[in-house]
Amino acid sequence: MFYMPGIKVDSDDGFDVALKRFRKQVERAGVISECRRREAYEKPSIARKHKEAAARKRLMKRLRRIRRREARDY
């Protein structure tokens, strides 16, 4: 599911640059968000409600885009 983020550091790279690149890789891999998600136990009923709410939010966003596209006057 996840790959282990890592970077190759050149001899001319500074520590700040390497750290910035590593942080960006960690963020792209979703490590931080996964840790926060697993930080506390979530009951299955609550997890299901969150999942349904996210699906509802995606649907409403998609509908807004479609309505905006249809309302355009070219």
CHARMM-style PDB file with segment names, atoms N, HN, CA, C and O in Angstrom:
ATOM      1  N   MET     1       0.833  -1.181   0.000  1.00  0.00      PROA
ATOM      2  CA  MET     1       0.000   0.000   0.000  1.00  0.00      PROA
ATOM      3  C   MET     1       0.879   1.246   0.000  1.00  0.00      PROA
ATOM      4  O   MET     1       0.743   2.095  -0.881  1.00  0.00      PROA
ATOM      5  N   PHE     2       1.770   1.368   0.967  1.00  0.00      PROA
ATOM      6  HN  PHE     2       1.880   0.678   1.683  1.00  0.00      PROA
ATOM      7  CA  PHE     2       2.652   2.517   1.029  1.00  0.00      PROA
ATOM      8  C   PHE     2       4.072   2.079   0.737  1.00  0.00      PROA
ATOM      9  O   PHE     2       4.465   0.955   1.050  1.00  0.00      PROA
ATOM     10  N   TYR     3       4.818   2.950   0.151  1.00  0.00      PROA
ATOM     11  HN  TYR     3       4.499   3.863  -0.103  1.00  0.00      PROA
ATOM     12  CA  TYR     3       6.238   2.682  -0.018  1.00  0.00      PROA
ATOM     13  C   TYR     3       6.998   3.534   0.981  1.00  0.00      PROA
ATOM     14  O   TYR     3       6.509   4.568   1.435  1.00  0.00      PROA
ATOM     15  N   MET     4       8.174   3.096   1.309  1.00  0.00      PROA
ATOM     16  HN  MET     4       8.571   2.256   0.940  1.00  0.00      PROA
ATOM     17  CA  MET     4       8.976   3.824   2.300  1.00  0.00      PROA
ATOM     18  C   MET     4       9.633   5.019   1.619  1.00  0.00      PROA
ATOM     19  O   MET     4      10.436   4.834   0.705  1.00  0.00      PROA
ATOM     20  N   PRO     5       9.313   6.231   2.040  1.00  0.00      PROA
ATOM     21  CA  PRO     5       9.917   7.400   1.408  1.00  0.00      PROA
ATOM     22  C   PRO     5      11.406   7.491   1.738  1.00  0.00      PROA
ATOM     23  O   PRO     5      11.839   7.171   2.845  1.00  0.00      PROA
ATOM     24  N   GLY     6      12.152   7.925   0.772  1.00  0.00      PROA
ATOM     25  HN  GLY     6      11.800   8.185  -0.127  1.00  0.00      PROA
ATOM     26  CA  GLY     6      13.576   8.115   0.977  1.00  0.00      PROA
ATOM     27  C   GLY     6      14.132   8.969  -0.141  1.00  0.00      PROA
ATOM     28  O   GLY     6      13.530   9.071  -1.210  1.00  0.00      PROA
ATOM     29  N   ILE     7      15.269   9.577   0.098  1.00  0.00      PROA
ATOM     30  HN  ILE     7      15.758   9.494   0.966  1.00  0.00      PROA
ATOM     31  CA  ILE     7      15.894  10.423  -0.916  1.00  0.00      PROA
ATOM     32  C   ILE     7      17.366  10.069  -1.018  1.00  0.00      PROA
ATOM     33  O   ILE     7      17.956   9.534  -0.079  1.00  0.00      PROA
ATOM     34  N   LYS     8      17.938  10.365  -2.141  1.00  0.00      PROA
ATOM     35  HN  LYS     8      17.459  10.800  -2.904  1.00  0.00      PROA
ATOM     36  CA  LYS     8      19.378  10.221  -2.328  1.00  0.00      PROA
ATOM     37  C   LYS     8      19.983  11.608  -2.146  1.00  0.00      PROA
ATOM     38  O   LYS     8      19.568  12.566  -2.797  1.00  0.00      PROA
ATOM     39  N   VAL     9      20.953  11.704  -1.267  1.00  0.00      PROA
ATOM     40  HN  VAL     9      21.290  10.925  -0.737  1.00  0.00      PROA
ATOM     41  CA  VAL     9      21.568  12.988  -0.948  1.00  0.00      PROA
ATOM     42  C   VAL     9      22.900  13.079  -1.675  1.00  0.00      PROA
ATOM     43  O   VAL     9      23.768  12.220  -1.516  1.00  0.00      PROA
ATOM     44  N   ASP    10      23.053  14.133  -2.476  1.00  0.00      PROA
ATOM     45  HN  ASP    10      22.348  14.831  -2.605  1.00  0.00      PROA
ATOM     46  CA  ASP    10      24.322  14.385  -3.138  1.00  0.00      PROA
ATOM     47  C   ASP    10      25.271  15.075  -2.165  1.00  0.00      PROA
ATOM     48  O   ASP    10      24.851  15.629  -1.149  1.00  0.00      PROA
ATOM     49  N   SER    11      26.538  15.030  -2.494  1.00  0.00      PROA
ATOM     50  HN  SER    11      26.878  14.581  -3.320  1.00  0.00      PROA
ATOM     51  CA  SER    11      27.519  15.637  -1.597  1.00  0.00      PROA
ATOM     52  C   SER    11      27.402  17.163  -1.576  1.00  0.00      PROA
ATOM     53  O   SER    11      27.776  17.796  -0.590  1.00  0.00      PROA
ATOM     54  N   ASP    12      26.886  17.755  -2.653  1.00  0.00      PROA
ATOM     55  HN  ASP    12      26.582  17.241  -3.455  1.00  0.00      PROA
ATOM     56  CA  ASP    12      26.771  19.217  -2.689  1.00  0.00      PROA
ATOM     57  C   ASP    12      25.437  19.725  -2.144  1.00  0.00      PROA
ATOM     58  O   ASP    12      25.236  20.937  -2.058  1.00  0.00      PROA
ATOM     59  N   ASP    13      24.513  18.817  -1.772  1.00  0.00      PROA
ATOM     60  HN  ASP    13      24.676  17.833  -1.842  1.00  0.00      PROA
ATOM     61  CA  ASP    13      23.232  19.231  -1.192  1.00  0.00      PROA
ATOM     62  C   ASP    13      23.418  19.623   0.271  1.00  0.00      PROA
ATOM     63  O   ASP    13      24.159  18.977   1.011  1.00  0.00      PROA
ATOM     64  N   GLY    14      22.745  20.671   0.664  1.00  0.00      PROA
ATOM     65  HN  GLY    14      22.143  21.196   0.062  1.00  0.00      PROA
ATOM     66  CA  GLY    14      22.756  21.078   2.061  1.00  0.00      PROA
ATOM     67  C   GLY    14      21.728  20.272   2.843  1.00  0.00      PROA
ATOM     68  O   GLY    14      20.851  19.631   2.265  1.00  0.00      PROA
ATOM     69  N   PHE    15      21.848  20.315   4.158  1.00  0.00      PROA
ATOM     70  HN  PHE    15      22.560  20.837   4.628  1.00  0.00      PROA
ATOM     71  CA  PHE    15      20.920  19.579   5.012  1.00  0.00      PROA
ATOM     72  C   PHE    15      19.499  20.098   4.850  1.00  0.00      PROA
ATOM     73  O   PHE    15      18.553  19.311   4.804  1.00  0.00      PROA
ATOM     74  N   ASP    16      19.340  21.416   4.762  1.00  0.00      PROA
ATOM     75  HN  ASP    16      20.109  22.055   4.800  1.00  0.00      PROA
ATOM     76  CA  ASP    16      18.005  22.012   4.642  1.00  0.00      PROA
ATOM     77  C   ASP    16      17.303  21.544   3.371  1.00  0.00      PROA
ATOM     78  O   ASP    16      16.109  21.242   3.388  1.00  0.00      PROA
ATOM     79  N   VAL    17      18.049  21.487   2.272  1.00  0.00      PROA
ATOM     80  HN  VAL    17      19.019  21.732   2.259  1.00  0.00      PROA
ATOM     81  CA  VAL    17      17.470  21.065   0.993  1.00  0.00      PROA
ATOM     82  C   VAL    17      17.054  19.598   1.068  1.00  0.00      PROA
ATOM     83  O   VAL    17      15.972  19.226   0.615  1.00  0.00      PROA
ATOM     84  N   ALA    18      17.924  18.772   1.644  1.00  0.00      PROA
ATOM     85  HN  ALA    18      18.803  19.074   2.012  1.00  0.00      PROA
ATOM     86  CA  ALA    18      17.620  17.346   1.768  1.00  0.00      PROA
ATOM     87  C   ALA    18      16.397  17.119   2.666  1.00  0.00      PROA
ATOM     88  O   ALA    18      15.538  16.294   2.357  1.00  0.00      PROA
ATOM     89  N   LEU    19      16.328  17.851   3.770  1.00  0.00      PROA
ATOM     90  HN  LEU    19      17.027  18.521   4.022  1.00  0.00      PROA
ATOM     91  CA  LEU    19      15.194  17.721   4.682  1.00  0.00      PROA
ATOM     92  C   LEU    19      13.898  18.142   3.998  1.00  0.00      PROA
ATOM     93  O   LEU    19      12.864  17.498   4.176  1.00  0.00      PROA
ATOM     94  N   LYS    20      13.947  19.209   3.227  1.00  0.00      PROA
ATOM     95  HN  LYS    20      14.786  19.732   3.082  1.00  0.00      PROA
ATOM     96  CA  LYS    20      12.769  19.691   2.515  1.00  0.00      PROA
ATOM     97  C   LYS    20      12.289  18.644   1.501  1.00  0.00      PROA
ATOM     98  O   LYS    20      11.091  18.384   1.387  1.00  0.00      PROA
ATOM     99  N   ARG    21      13.231  18.051   0.773  1.00  0.00      PROA
ATOM    100  HN  ARG    21      14.204  18.263   0.865  1.00  0.00      PROA
ATOM    101  CA  ARG    21      12.874  17.011  -0.199  1.00  0.00      PROA
ATOM    102  C   ARG    21      12.281  15.790   0.491  1.00  0.00      PROA
ATOM    103  O   ARG    21      11.323  15.197  -0.003  1.00  0.00      PROA
ATOM    104  N   PHE    22      12.855  15.413   1.640  1.00  0.00      PROA
ATOM    105  HN  PHE    22      13.634  15.895   2.041  1.00  0.00      PROA
ATOM    106  CA  PHE    22      12.341  14.262   2.383  1.00  0.00      PROA
ATOM    107  C   PHE    22      10.938  14.528   2.899  1.00  0.00      PROA
ATOM    108  O   PHE    22      10.068  13.663   2.793  1.00  0.00      PROA
ATOM    109  N   ARG    23      10.705  15.707   3.453  1.00  0.00      PROA
ATOM    110  HN  ARG    23      11.411  16.410   3.538  1.00  0.00      PROA
ATOM    111  CA  ARG    23       9.368  16.052   3.948  1.00  0.00      PROA
ATOM    112  C   ARG    23       8.330  16.012   2.834  1.00  0.00      PROA
ATOM    113  O   ARG    23       7.204  15.559   3.036  1.00  0.00      PROA
ATOM    114  N   LYS    24       8.723  16.492   1.651  1.00  0.00      PROA
ATOM    115  HN  LYS    24       9.638  16.859   1.487  1.00  0.00      PROA
ATOM    116  CA  LYS    24       7.805  16.480   0.522  1.00  0.00      PROA
ATOM    117  C   LYS    24       7.457  15.040   0.128  1.00  0.00      PROA
ATOM    118  O   LYS    24       6.305  14.741  -0.186  1.00  0.00      PROA
ATOM    119  N   GLN    25       8.452  14.155   0.145  1.00  0.00      PROA
ATOM    120  HN  GLN    25       9.388  14.398   0.400  1.00  0.00      PROA
ATOM    121  CA  GLN    25       8.203  12.746  -0.178  1.00  0.00      PROA
ATOM    122  C   GLN    25       7.284  12.097   0.854  1.00  0.00      PROA
ATOM    123  O   GLN    25       6.379  11.341   0.503  1.00  0.00      PROA
ATOM    124  N   VAL    26       7.524  12.399   2.124  1.00  0.00      PROA
ATOM    125  HN  VAL    26       8.259  13.013   2.409  1.00  0.00      PROA
ATOM    126  CA  VAL    26       6.688  11.840   3.191  1.00  0.00      PROA
ATOM    127  C   VAL    26       5.248  12.316   3.027  1.00  0.00      PROA
ATOM    128  O   VAL    26       4.306  11.544   3.210  1.00  0.00      PROA
ATOM    129  N   GLU    27       5.084  13.588   2.682  1.00  0.00      PROA
ATOM    130  HN  GLU    27       5.849  14.215   2.533  1.00  0.00      PROA
ATOM    131  CA  GLU    27       3.736  14.138   2.491  1.00  0.00      PROA
ATOM    132  C   GLU    27       3.043  13.474   1.303  1.00  0.00      PROA
ATOM    133  O   GLU    27       1.861  13.137   1.385  1.00  0.00      PROA
ATOM    134  N   ARG    28       3.771  13.284   0.198  1.00  0.00      PROA
ATOM    135  HN  ARG    28       4.730  13.558   0.132  1.00  0.00      PROA
ATOM    136  CA  ARG    28       3.189  12.641  -0.981  1.00  0.00      PROA
ATOM    137  C   ARG    28       2.789  11.199  -0.690  1.00  0.00      PROA
ATOM    138  O   ARG    28       1.777  10.719  -1.201  1.00  0.00      PROA
ATOM    139  N   ALA    29       3.577  10.508   0.124  1.00  0.00      PROA
ATOM    140  HN  ALA    29       4.400  10.897   0.539  1.00  0.00      PROA
ATOM    141  CA  ALA    29       3.291   9.108   0.442  1.00  0.00      PROA
ATOM    142  C   ALA    29       2.119   8.974   1.400  1.00  0.00      PROA
ATOM    143  O   ALA    29       1.553   7.889   1.537  1.00  0.00      PROA
ATOM    144  N   GLY    30       1.746  10.065   2.067  1.00  0.00      PROA
ATOM    145  HN  GLY    30       2.205  10.946   1.956  1.00  0.00      PROA
ATOM    146  CA  GLY    30       0.602  10.032   2.972  1.00  0.00      PROA
ATOM    147  C   GLY    30       0.921   9.436   4.326  1.00  0.00      PROA
ATOM    148  O   GLY    30       0.016   8.967   5.016  1.00  0.00      PROA
ATOM    149  N   VAL    31       2.175   9.440   4.722  1.00  0.00      PROA
ATOM    150  HN  VAL    31       2.910   9.820   4.161  1.00  0.00      PROA
ATOM    151  CA  VAL    31       2.586   8.837   5.988  1.00  0.00      PROA
ATOM    152  C   VAL    31       1.986   9.591   7.171  1.00  0.00      PROA
ATOM    153  O   VAL    31       1.457   8.974   8.095  1.00  0.00      PROA
ATOM    154  N   ILE    32       2.063  10.904   7.149  1.00  0.00      PROA
ATOM    155  HN  ILE    32       2.492  11.406   6.398  1.00  0.00      PROA
ATOM    156  CA  ILE    32       1.562  11.709   8.272  1.00  0.00      PROA
ATOM    157  C   ILE    32       0.056  11.546   8.425  1.00  0.00      PROA
ATOM    158  O   ILE    32      -0.439  11.351   9.535  1.00  0.00      PROA
ATOM    159  N   SER    33      -0.672  11.625   7.319  1.00  0.00      PROA
ATOM    160  HN  SER    33      -0.270  11.784   6.417  1.00  0.00      PROA
ATOM    161  CA  SER    33      -2.128  11.509   7.411  1.00  0.00      PROA
ATOM    162  C   SER    33      -2.526  10.112   7.879  1.00  0.00      PROA
ATOM    163  O   SER    33      -3.501   9.966   8.616  1.00  0.00      PROA
ATOM    164  N   GLU    34      -1.793   9.091   7.463  1.00  0.00      PROA
ATOM    165  HN  GLU    34      -1.001   9.210   6.864  1.00  0.00      PROA
ATOM    166  CA  GLU    34      -2.076   7.726   7.906  1.00  0.00      PROA
ATOM    167  C   GLU    34      -1.809   7.580   9.404  1.00  0.00      PROA
ATOM    168  O   GLU    34      -2.573   6.912  10.101  1.00  0.00      PROA
ATOM    169  N   CYS    35      -0.742   8.190   9.905  1.00  0.00      PROA
ATOM    170  HN  CYS    35      -0.121   8.733   9.339  1.00  0.00      PROA
ATOM    171  CA  CYS    35      -0.443   8.140  11.347  1.00  0.00      PROA
ATOM    172  C   CYS    35      -1.548   8.829  12.137  1.00  0.00      PROA
ATOM    173  O   CYS    35      -1.988   8.316  13.166  1.00  0.00      PROA
ATOM    174  N   ARG    36      -1.994   9.979  11.665  1.00  0.00      PROA
ATOM    175  HN  ARG    36      -1.636  10.395  10.829  1.00  0.00      PROA
ATOM    176  CA  ARG    36      -3.065  10.695  12.380  1.00  0.00      PROA
ATOM    177  C   ARG    36      -4.361   9.892  12.361  1.00  0.00      PROA
ATOM    178  O   ARG    36      -5.118   9.891  13.332  1.00  0.00      PROA
ATOM    179  N   ARG    37      -4.608   9.209  11.241  1.00  0.00      PROA
ATOM    180  HN  ARG    37      -3.993   9.211  10.452  1.00  0.00      PROA
ATOM    181  CA  ARG    37      -5.826   8.413  11.133  1.00  0.00      PROA
ATOM    182  C   ARG    37      -5.805   7.248  12.111  1.00  0.00      PROA
ATOM    183  O   ARG    37      -6.843   6.884  12.663  1.00  0.00      PROA
ATOM    184  N   ARG    38      -4.641   6.664  12.328  1.00  0.00      PROA
ATOM    185  HN  ARG    38      -3.797   6.959  11.879  1.00  0.00      PROA
ATOM    186  CA  ARG    38      -4.516   5.501  13.215  1.00  0.00      PROA
ATOM    187  C   ARG    38      -4.236   5.882  14.667  1.00  0.00      PROA
ATOM    188  O   ARG    38      -4.080   5.008  15.520  1.00  0.00      PROA
ATOM    189  N   GLU    39      -4.173   7.166  14.946  1.00  0.00      PROA
ATOM    190  HN  GLU    39      -4.300   7.876  14.253  1.00  0.00      PROA
ATOM    191  CA  GLU    39      -3.794   7.627  16.278  1.00  0.00      PROA
ATOM    192  C   GLU    39      -4.769   7.141  17.357  1.00  0.00      PROA
ATOM    193  O   GLU    39      -4.342   6.762  18.447  1.00  0.00      PROA
ATOM    194  N   ALA    40      -6.043   7.149  17.068  1.00  0.00      PROA
ATOM    195  HN  ALA    40      -6.390   7.457  16.182  1.00  0.00      PROA
ATOM    196  CA  ALA    40      -7.044   6.732  18.034  1.00  0.00      PROA
ATOM    197  C   ALA    40      -8.013   5.768  17.361  1.00  0.00      PROA
ATOM    198  O   ALA    40      -8.280   5.880  16.165  1.00  0.00      PROA
ATOM    199  N   TYR    41      -8.532   4.830  18.125  1.00  0.00      PROA
ATOM    200  HN  TYR    41      -8.315   4.738  19.097  1.00  0.00      PROA
ATOM    201  CA  TYR    41      -9.480   3.855  17.588  1.00  0.00      PROA
ATOM    202  C   TYR    41     -10.782   4.546  17.220  1.00  0.00      PROA
ATOM    203  O   TYR    41     -11.283   5.405  17.946  1.00  0.00      PROA
ATOM    204  N   GLU    42     -11.314   4.147  16.074  1.00  0.00      PROA
ATOM    205  HN  GLU    42     -10.907   3.449  15.484  1.00  0.00      PROA
ATOM    206  CA  GLU    42     -12.589   4.692  15.615  1.00  0.00      PROA
ATOM    207  C   GLU    42     -13.568   3.538  15.483  1.00  0.00      PROA
ATOM    208  O   GLU    42     -13.301   2.562  14.782  1.00  0.00      PROA
ATOM    209  N   LYS    43     -14.698   3.653  16.157  1.00  0.00      PROA
ATOM    210  HN  LYS    43     -14.915   4.446  16.727  1.00  0.00      PROA
ATOM    211  CA  LYS    43     -15.686   2.576  16.103  1.00  0.00      PROA
ATOM    212  C   LYS    43     -16.157   2.402  14.661  1.00  0.00      PROA
ATOM    213  O   LYS    43     -16.226   3.371  13.906  1.00  0.00      PROA
ATOM    214  N   PRO    44     -16.481   1.165  14.280  1.00  0.00      PROA
ATOM    215  CA  PRO    44     -16.928   0.915  12.899  1.00  0.00      PROA
ATOM    216  C   PRO    44     -18.131   1.753  12.480  1.00  0.00      PROA
ATOM    217  O   PRO    44     -18.225   2.165  11.324  1.00  0.00      PROA
ATOM    218  N   SER    45     -19.048   2.008  13.407  1.00  0.00      PROA
ATOM    219  HN  SER    45     -18.971   1.673  14.347  1.00  0.00      PROA
ATOM    220  CA  SER    45     -20.225   2.813  13.057  1.00  0.00      PROA
ATOM    221  C   SER    45     -19.820   4.253  12.741  1.00  0.00      PROA
ATOM    222  O   SER    45     -20.367   4.865  11.824  1.00  0.00      PROA
ATOM    223  N   ILE    46     -18.863   4.794  13.498  1.00  0.00      PROA
ATOM    224  HN  ILE    46     -18.418   4.297  14.242  1.00  0.00      PROA
ATOM    225  CA  ILE    46     -18.382   6.155  13.253  1.00  0.00      PROA
ATOM    226  C   ILE    46     -17.595   6.202  11.947  1.00  0.00      PROA
ATOM    227  O   ILE    46     -17.715   7.156  11.178  1.00  0.00      PROA
ATOM    228  N   ALA    47     -16.789   5.167  11.698  1.00  0.00      PROA
ATOM    229  HN  ALA    47     -16.691   4.392  12.322  1.00  0.00      PROA
ATOM    230  CA  ALA    47     -16.023   5.111  10.456  1.00  0.00      PROA
ATOM    231  C   ALA    47     -16.959   5.069   9.254  1.00  0.00      PROA
ATOM    232  O   ALA    47     -16.698   5.703   8.231  1.00  0.00      PROA
ATOM    233  N   ARG    48     -18.049   4.320   9.383  1.00  0.00      PROA
ATOM    234  HN  ARG    48     -18.262   3.805  10.213  1.00  0.00      PROA
ATOM    235  CA  ARG    48     -19.029   4.234   8.292  1.00  0.00      PROA
ATOM    236  C   ARG    48     -19.680   5.599   8.053  1.00  0.00      PROA
ATOM    237  O   ARG    48     -19.889   5.993   6.906  1.00  0.00      PROA
ATOM    238  N   LYS    49     -19.998   6.312   9.118  1.00  0.00      PROA
ATOM    239  HN  LYS    49     -19.828   5.992  10.050  1.00  0.00      PROA
ATOM    240  CA  LYS    49     -20.598   7.642   8.974  1.00  0.00      PROA
ATOM    241  C   LYS    49     -19.632   8.609   8.295  1.00  0.00      PROA
ATOM    242  O   LYS    49     -20.037   9.397   7.439  1.00  0.00      PROA
ATOM    243  N   HSD    50     -18.352   8.551   8.677  1.00  0.00      PROA
ATOM    244  HN  HSD    50     -18.024   7.911   9.371  1.00  0.00      PROA
ATOM    245  CA  HSD    50     -17.361   9.416   8.035  1.00  0.00      PROA
ATOM    246  C   HSD    50     -17.234   9.091   6.555  1.00  0.00      PROA
ATOM    247  O   HSD    50     -17.124   9.988   5.718  1.00  0.00      PROA
ATOM    248  N   LYS    51     -17.250   7.800   6.239  1.00  0.00      PROA
ATOM    249  HN  LYS    51     -17.339   7.071   6.919  1.00  0.00      PROA
ATOM    250  CA  LYS    51     -17.129   7.374   4.844  1.00  0.00      PROA
ATOM    251  C   LYS    51     -18.323   7.851   4.026  1.00  0.00      PROA
ATOM    252  O   LYS    51     -18.159   8.330   2.904  1.00  0.00      PROA
ATOM    253  N   GLU    52     -19.524   7.722   4.584  1.00  0.00      PROA
ATOM    254  HN  GLU    52     -19.658   7.333   5.496  1.00  0.00      PROA
ATOM    255  CA  GLU    52     -20.726   8.185   3.888  1.00  0.00      PROA
ATOM    256  C   GLU    52     -20.717   9.702   3.706  1.00  0.00      PROA
ATOM    257  O   GLU    52     -21.117  10.208   2.657  1.00  0.00      PROA
ATOM    258  N   ALA    53     -20.264  10.418   4.722  1.00  0.00      PROA
ATOM    259  HN  ALA    53     -19.940  10.007   5.574  1.00  0.00      PROA
ATOM    260  CA  ALA    53     -20.205  11.879   4.632  1.00  0.00      PROA
ATOM    261  C   ALA    53     -19.213  12.310   3.552  1.00  0.00      PROA
ATOM    262  O   ALA    53     -19.468  13.261   2.814  1.00  0.00      PROA
ATOM    263  N   ALA    54     -18.083  11.610   3.462  1.00  0.00      PROA
ATOM    264  HN  ALA    54     -17.875  10.837   4.062  1.00  0.00      PROA
ATOM    265  CA  ALA    54     -17.093  11.933   2.432  1.00  0.00      PROA
ATOM    266  C   ALA    54     -17.658  11.658   1.043  1.00  0.00      PROA
ATOM    267  O   ALA    54     -17.429  12.437   0.118  1.00  0.00      PROA
ATOM    268  N   ALA    55     -18.392  10.559   0.888  1.00  0.00      PROA
ATOM    269  HN  ALA    55     -18.578   9.926   1.640  1.00  0.00      PROA
ATOM    270  CA  ALA    55     -19.005  10.239  -0.395  1.00  0.00      PROA
ATOM    271  C   ALA    55     -20.041  11.293  -0.770  1.00  0.00      PROA
ATOM    272  O   ALA    55     -20.127  11.704  -1.927  1.00  0.00      PROA
ATOM    273  N   ARG    56     -20.833  11.731   0.222  1.00  0.00      PROA
ATOM    274  HN  ARG    56     -20.764  11.396   1.161  1.00  0.00      PROA
ATOM    275  CA  ARG    56     -21.836  12.768  -0.023  1.00  0.00      PROA
ATOM    276  C   ARG    56     -21.168  14.064  -0.449  1.00  0.00      PROA
ATOM    277  O   ARG    56     -21.645  14.747  -1.355  1.00  0.00      PROA
ATOM    278  N   LYS    57     -20.067  14.401   0.206  1.00  0.00      PROA
ATOM    279  HN  LYS    57     -19.680  13.847   0.942  1.00  0.00      PROA
ATOM    280  CA  LYS    57     -19.336  15.627  -0.120  1.00  0.00      PROA
ATOM    281  C   LYS    57     -18.778  15.566  -1.543  1.00  0.00      PROA
ATOM    282  O   LYS    57     -18.859  16.545  -2.284  1.00  0.00      PROA
ATOM    283  N   ARG    58     -18.212  14.414  -1.928  1.00  0.00      PROA
ATOM    284  HN  ARG    58     -18.146  13.618  -1.326  1.00  0.00      PROA
ATOM    285  CA  ARG    58     -17.699  14.264  -3.298  1.00  0.00      PROA
ATOM    286  C   ARG    58     -18.817  14.402  -4.327  1.00  0.00      PROA
ATOM    287  O   ARG    58     -18.643  15.042  -5.364  1.00  0.00      PROA
ATOM    288  N   LEU    59     -19.970  13.794  -4.030  1.00  0.00      PROA
ATOM    289  HN  LEU    59     -20.111  13.274  -3.188  1.00  0.00      PROA
ATOM    290  CA  LEU    59     -21.109  13.868  -4.946  1.00  0.00      PROA
ATOM    291  C   LEU    59     -21.582  15.308  -5.116  1.00  0.00      PROA
ATOM    292  O   LEU    59     -21.829  15.751  -6.238  1.00  0.00      PROA
ATOM    293  N   MET    60     -21.711  16.042  -4.012  1.00  0.00      PROA
ATOM    294  HN  MET    60     -21.510  15.683  -3.100  1.00  0.00      PROA
ATOM    295  CA  MET    60     -22.155  17.429  -4.088  1.00  0.00      PROA
ATOM    296  C   MET    60     -21.157  18.288  -4.863  1.00  0.00      PROA
ATOM    297  O   MET    60     -21.547  19.177  -5.619  1.00  0.00      PROA
ATOM    298  N   LYS    61     -19.879  18.016  -4.669  1.00  0.00      PROA
ATOM    299  HN  LYS    61     -19.562  17.294  -4.054  1.00  0.00      PROA
ATOM    300  CA  LYS    61     -18.851  18.754  -5.396  1.00  0.00      PROA
ATOM    301  C   LYS    61     -18.964  18.488  -6.893  1.00  0.00      PROA
ATOM    302  O   LYS    61     -18.859  19.405  -7.708  1.00  0.00      PROA
ATOM    303  N   ARG    62     -19.178  17.218  -7.246  1.00  0.00      PROA
ATOM    304  HN  ARG    62     -19.262  16.473  -6.585  1.00  0.00      PROA
ATOM    305  CA  ARG    62     -19.334  16.858  -8.656  1.00  0.00      PROA
ATOM    306  C   ARG    62     -20.565  17.524  -9.255  1.00  0.00      PROA
ATOM    307  O   ARG    62     -20.517  18.023 -10.379  1.00  0.00      PROA
ATOM    308  N   LEU    63     -21.670  17.533  -8.509  1.00  0.00      PROA
ATOM    309  HN  LEU    63     -21.709  17.128  -7.596  1.00  0.00      PROA
ATOM    310  CA  LEU    63     -22.899  18.169  -8.995  1.00  0.00      PROA
ATOM    311  C   LEU    63     -22.720  19.672  -9.171  1.00  0.00      PROA
ATOM    312  O   LEU    63     -23.224  20.249 -10.134  1.00  0.00      PROA
ATOM    313  N   ARG    64     -21.997  20.314  -8.237  1.00  0.00      PROA
ATOM    314  HN  ARG    64     -21.587  19.845  -7.454  1.00  0.00      PROA
ATOM    315  CA  ARG    64     -21.731  21.746  -8.374  1.00  0.00      PROA
ATOM    316  C   ARG    64     -20.961  22.033  -9.645  1.00  0.00      PROA
ATOM    317  O   ARG    64     -21.268  22.988 -10.358  1.00  0.00      PROA
ATOM    318  N   ARG    65     -19.953  21.208  -9.936  1.00  0.00      PROA
ATOM    319  HN  ARG    65     -19.703  20.432  -9.357  1.00  0.00      PROA
ATOM    320  CA  ARG    65     -19.159  21.405 -11.157  1.00  0.00      PROA
ATOM    321  C   ARG    65     -20.021  21.254 -12.399  1.00  0.00      PROA
ATOM    322  O   ARG    65     -19.908  22.042 -13.338  1.00  0.00      PROA
ATOM    323  N   ILE    66     -20.888  20.237 -12.407  1.00  0.00      PROA
ATOM    324  HN  ILE    66     -20.981  19.596 -11.645  1.00  0.00      PROA
ATOM    325  CA  ILE    66     -21.759  20.003 -13.565  1.00  0.00      PROA
ATOM    326  C   ILE    66     -22.713  21.178 -13.751  1.00  0.00      PROA
ATOM    327  O   ILE    66     -22.894  21.659 -14.869  1.00  0.00      PROA
ATOM    328  N   ARG    67     -23.323  21.642 -12.659  1.00  0.00      PROA
ATOM    329  HN  ARG    67     -23.176  21.251 -11.750  1.00  0.00      PROA
ATOM    330  CA  ARG    67     -24.252  22.771 -12.750  1.00  0.00      PROA
ATOM    331  C   ARG    67     -23.555  24.032 -13.225  1.00  0.00      PROA
ATOM    332  O   ARG    67     -24.104  24.790 -14.025  1.00  0.00      PROA
ATOM    333  N   ARG    68     -22.332  24.259 -12.726  1.00  0.00      PROA
ATOM    334  HN  ARG    68     -21.887  23.643 -12.075  1.00  0.00      PROA
ATOM    335  CA  ARG    68     -21.566  25.430 -13.152  1.00  0.00      PROA
ATOM    336  C   ARG    68     -21.252  25.346 -14.639  1.00  0.00      PROA
ATOM    337  O   ARG    68     -21.328  26.343 -15.357  1.00  0.00      PROA
ATOM    338  N   ARG    69     -20.897  24.142 -15.096  1.00  0.00      PROA
ATOM    339  HN  ARG    69     -20.836  23.332 -14.513  1.00  0.00      PROA
ATOM    340  CA  ARG    69     -20.572  23.945 -16.505  1.00  0.00      PROA
ATOM    341  C   ARG    69     -21.803  24.179 -17.390  1.00  0.00      PROA
ATOM    342  O   ARG    69     -21.698  24.767 -18.467  1.00  0.00      PROA
ATOM    343  N   GLU    70     -22.965  23.715 -16.926  1.00  0.00      PROA
ATOM    344  HN  GLU    70     -23.050  23.238 -16.051  1.00  0.00      PROA
ATOM    345  CA  GLU    70     -24.197  23.868 -17.712  1.00  0.00      PROA
ATOM    346  C   GLU    70     -24.686  25.312 -17.712  1.00  0.00      PROA
ATOM    347  O   GLU    70     -25.365  25.726 -18.652  1.00  0.00      PROA
ATOM    348  N   ALA    71     -24.362  26.077 -16.693  1.00  0.00      PROA
ATOM    349  HN  ALA    71     -23.810  25.740 -15.930  1.00  0.00      PROA
ATOM    350  CA  ALA    71     -24.851  27.446 -16.572  1.00  0.00      PROA
ATOM    351  C   ALA    71     -24.002  28.438 -17.365  1.00  0.00      PROA
ATOM    352  O   ALA    71     -24.352  29.616 -17.438  1.00  0.00      PROA
ATOM    353  N   ARG    72     -22.927  28.003 -17.941  1.00  0.00      PROA
ATOM    354  HN  ARG    72     -22.642  27.046 -17.882  1.00  0.00      PROA
ATOM    355  CA  ARG    72     -22.050  28.925 -18.676  1.00  0.00      PROA
ATOM    356  C   ARG    72     -22.746  29.474 -19.915  1.00  0.00      PROA
ATOM    357  O   ARG    72     -23.482  28.758 -20.595  1.00  0.00      PROA
ATOM    358  N   ASP    73     -22.508  30.746 -20.200  1.00  0.00      PROA
ATOM    359  HN  ASP    73     -21.910  31.327 -19.648  1.00  0.00      PROA
ATOM    360  CA  ASP    73     -23.024  31.381 -21.413  1.00  0.00      PROA
ATOM    361  C   ASP    73     -21.856  31.675 -22.330  1.00  0.00      PROA
ATOM    362  O   ASP    73     -21.072  32.594 -22.092  1.00  0.00      PROA
ATOM    363  N   TYR    74     -21.755  30.900 -23.351  1.00  0.00      PROA
ATOM    364  HN  TYR    74     -22.392  30.153 -23.544  1.00  0.00      PROA
ATOM    365  CA  TYR    74     -20.668  31.126 -24.321  1.00  0.00      PROA
ATOM    366  C   TYR    74     -21.173  31.886 -25.516  1.00  0.00      PROA
ATOM    367  OT1 TYR    74     -20.406  32.169 -26.437  1.00  0.00      PROA
TER     368      TYR     74
END
